[in-house]
Amino acid sequence: FPPLNHLSNTKITKINLQLTYYGIQLEELTGKRIRKLFVHLINPITKTHQKIILPYLKNELLLLLETHKEKILEYSKKPEESLF
């Protein structure tokens, strides 16, 4: 999926991009810099947990948003109401 062809198409990559997007929004709202992203996995059966550190893919996500800006704007437009 251009321009992110260099990233693997896995669930953790999608989660990473989603967390990065939230991080960008948080930076804009608070003015503070994101230091790291992580996922905290909890296994209720074994009662263990694991912290997985993820890279902050800010540049990649901004490039993705800029590349697909027109598509995003098209999706976000409110459909015109019709009488029929």
C-alpha positions as CSV (number, residue, x, y, z in Angstrom):
1,F,0.0,0.0,0.0
2,P,2.0,3.0,-1.3
3,P,3.7,4.9,0.2
4,L,4.2,2.3,3.0
5,N,5.4,-0.6,0.9
6,H,8.4,-1.0,3.1
7,L,6.2,-1.9,6.1
8,S,4.9,-5.5,6.5
9,N,1.1,-6.0,6.1
10,T,0.5,-7.4,9.6
11,K,-1.9,-6.7,12.4
12,I,0.8,-5.2,14.6
13,T,1.7,-2.7,11.8
14,K,-1.9,-1.6,11.6
15,I,-2.0,-1.2,15.3
16,N,1.2,0.7,15.2
17,L,-0.1,3.1,12.6
18,Q,-3.3,3.6,14.6
19,L,-1.3,4.4,17.8
20,T,0.9,6.7,15.8
21,Y,-2.1,8.6,14.6
22,Y,-3.4,8.9,18.1
23,G,0.0,10.1,19.2
24,I,0.1,12.8,16.5
25,Q,-3.4,14.0,17.7
26,L,-2.2,14.0,21.3
27,E,0.9,16.0,20.4
28,E,-1.3,18.6,18.7
29,L,-3.8,18.8,21.6
30,T,-1.3,19.0,24.4
31,G,1.8,20.4,22.8
32,K,3.9,17.6,24.4
33,R,6.1,15.3,22.5
34,I,5.4,11.5,22.3
35,R,8.4,9.6,23.7
36,K,7.3,6.0,23.0
37,L,4.4,3.8,22.0
38,F,3.7,0.4,23.4
39,V,1.0,-2.3,23.5
40,H,0.4,-4.0,26.8
41,L,-0.6,-7.6,26.3
42,I,-2.4,-9.3,29.2
43,N,-3.1,-13.0,29.2
44,P,-6.0,-13.6,31.6
45,I,-5.4,-17.4,31.6
46,T,-1.8,-17.4,32.6
47,K,-2.0,-14.1,34.4
48,T,1.0,-12.8,32.6
49,H,1.6,-9.6,30.8
50,Q,4.1,-8.3,28.2
51,K,4.9,-4.8,27.1
52,I,5.7,-4.5,23.4
53,I,7.5,-1.3,22.4
54,L,6.5,0.1,19.0
55,P,8.3,2.7,16.8
56,Y,6.7,6.1,16.4
57,L,5.9,6.1,12.7
58,K,5.1,9.8,12.5
59,N,6.9,10.6,9.2
60,E,5.4,7.5,7.5
61,L,1.9,8.4,8.7
62,L,2.1,12.0,7.7
63,L,3.3,10.9,4.2
64,L,0.4,8.5,4.0
65,L,-2.1,11.2,4.9
66,E,-0.6,13.6,2.4
67,T,-0.5,11.1,-0.4
68,H,-4.1,10.1,0.0
69,K,-5.4,13.5,1.0
70,E,-7.9,13.7,-1.8
71,K,-9.4,10.3,-1.1
72,I,-9.7,11.1,2.6
73,L,-11.5,14.4,1.8
74,E,-13.8,12.6,-0.5
75,Y,-14.7,10.0,2.1
76,S,-15.3,12.7,4.7
77,K,-17.8,14.7,2.6
78,K,-21.3,14.5,3.7
79,P,-23.5,12.8,1.0
80,E,-25.9,15.1,-0.6
81,E,-29.5,14.6,0.5
82,S,-31.9,13.5,-2.1
83,L,-35.7,13.7,-2.3
84,F,-35.9,10.4,-4.0
